[in-house]
C-alpha cells in the first residue's frame, strides 16, 4: 500500500503535465467551448502545472501530499461541471473523472 501513493502521484502529475504541454491545442479548444477567457485558462494551467510539480515533490516529502491532491481534485470537479454544462459525451468526462478519483485516493491514503 505504501508504494501505491507515489505511483498515483506520478500518474496524476504526468497526466496533467502531458495535457497542459503536449496537448495544449485540445486545452485551447475546450476552454473556448466552455466560454472561459484566456486569462482563466492561463491561471488554471499555471495552477495545475504548479500542483503537478508539488505532487511530484511529495513523492519524497510526504507531508505535501494532502493539500495539492485536494486542490487538484477540486479543479477536476470544476472540469466535470464544465463538461456537463456544455453537454459533452461521457467519453470527454472520463479523463477528469479518473484524475478526480486518483486525487481522492491519494488524499485519503495520505491521511
ZILIN-V236260 format. One record per residue. N is the residue number from 1. PSI is psi in degrees with one decimal (NA if undefined). Layout:
N/PSI
N/PSI
//
This chain:
1/-32.2
2/-20.7
3/-14.8
4/-42.5
5/-50.0
6/-36.8
7/-46.1
8/-41.3
9/-43.2
10/-38.7
11/-47.5
12/-50.8
13/-46.4
14/-34.7
15/-47.4
16/-46.4
17/-38.7
18/-47.9
19/-43.4
20/-3.5
21/-60.8
22/-20.8
23/31.2
24/-28.8
25/-34.0
26/-36.9
27/-44.9
28/-45.5
29/-44.0
30/-44.1
31/-31.3
32/-43.0
33/-38.2
34/-17.8
35/27.0
36/150.4
37/165.3
38/-36.7
39/-44.3
40/-45.6
41/-44.9
42/-38.7
43/-42.8
44/-43.6
45/-46.2
46/-39.6
47/-46.7
48/-40.0
49/-40.4
50/-44.4
51/-39.3
52/-39.7
53/-43.4
54/-37.1
55/-38.3
56/-43.3
57/-32.6
58/-10.1
59/-37.1
60/-27.7
61/85.9
62/-16.3
63/-14.1
64/-4.7
65/-45.6
66/-56.0
67/-50.0
68/-34.7
69/-43.0
70/-45.8
71/-41.5
72/-39.2
73/-40.5
74/-38.2
75/-33.5
76/-32.8
77/-41.1
78/-40.3
79/-41.4
80/-44.5
81/-47.9
82/-32.9
83/-40.0
84/-40.1
85/-41.2
86/1.4
87/35.1
88/149.7
89/162.3
90/-32.4
91/-34.8
92/-25.5
93/-25.5
94/-46.1
95/-46.2
96/-28.9
97/-41.0
98/-45.0
99/-35.9
100/-44.4
101/-43.2
102/-38.9
103/-41.6
104/-40.5
105/-43.1
106/-38.6
107/-44.1
108/-44.8
109/-21.3
110/-12.7
111/NA
//
